[in-house]
Amino acid sequence: MKFFLTSKNYTLNKLTYINLRWIACIGQLISIFIVQFVLNFKFDYIICILIVFFSILSNLYLKFKIIDNQLNNFTATIFLSYDIIQLGLLFFFTGGITNPFIFLIIIPAVFSSSYLNFWSSLILVGITSLILLYLSFNFYDLPTPDNYLHFHTPDYYLYGIPVAIFVGLNFLVYFGFKFGKENRTRNEAYEKMQEIMAKENELVSLGGQAAAAAHSLGTPLSTILLTAKELQKDFGSENRIKNDLDLLVSQSNRCSEILKKLTLNPIVEDDFINDQIYLSDYINEIVRSYQEVSDKKFLIILEKNKNPLKSHKSLELMYGLRNFIGNANKFSNSKVEINIISNNQDTKVLINDDGPGFPYDLIDKHRLGEPYIRGENTQDLSKHGLGLGTFIGKTLLEKNFAKIHFKNLDKKSGAQVSIEWKNSDLLKI
């Protein structure tokens, strides 16, 4: 049963929960003492104090005997169930369903819906509902002054209270569980994004260090090669050292080739130290990496790129663009078209492919860009993912001031991703 499974997604912070229980216990004791000794309302306050005392003991046990900082789903459900039963006992001795504080009994179940799984919430709602049903017919009279014999509540009102609380309970638990689930899903996607970005950053860092080493070693290596060639000219006729000089020259040439491969741009030796590049440079670098492994045709159109701007190198920008270009490559039949359009105000990148297009049920509901979604009519499940790449790309680019729009092409099959910046925002990157 899923209820018994533990997960990092369904946990409760122990310290927060303990502090909330202390507040509840103190509030209950204050209420008991005020009603008994200030208002002079008579009821079995000794029993009520004992009920609160056991809650204090359970909180001490929770604090000192359970060493985990996060309570797993099962443990949290047990303690929250106890809290509901404890409140039910208090209300049983203090007026039952007629007690004006009866609505507090729904708090544990509502609280759990945001942190625990569906089965836990269902169990807590069930316990709360059973206690409400019992307290509607069985309870001690509401504490009243000595000269007031009995607090009478009309039956229709008496039965309307638990119905109202039950409706409110299910409403709040449903929305708490719904929003909690969406929040957990989004957090999980963010964690994956951070993990991917950390790996990418590590690779870029290593690549930068390798390029820096290649750049720094280029000059002394050229000196060694030049010296070896001069020695080869002067002493190359001597058989005793000819082979050694030939080997020295060949290995120097090999080292030179290896160092060129380590640079970020072997054509222009010092490009890697530039801290600003054009948007088209990002696109060209990404497309070049896909052309090495893909048989698709990539077409980069710069005719309308009237006002190219430089921005600081951004790993987030690079990875965000890579995700969308990678998706276009994945779903296209034969061609990917990337159009860069810029003027004095805006810069736009249009990524078009000739594939099947976006699922209509997702694009019509504006759900593209959400993590862990899939179209209803998706046929090839191995090819269609859960939207995590689109979510990561959209999140990273929006973080860098971009606006993302998705649409299916009208005149021909395929999808289009539009990525747009204000020029003033692009210069901030």
Order of alpha helices (4+ residues) and beta strands (2+ residues): beta-alpha-alpha-beta-alpha-alpha-alpha-alpha-alpha-beta-alpha-beta-beta-alpha-beta-beta-alpha-alpha-beta-beta-alpha
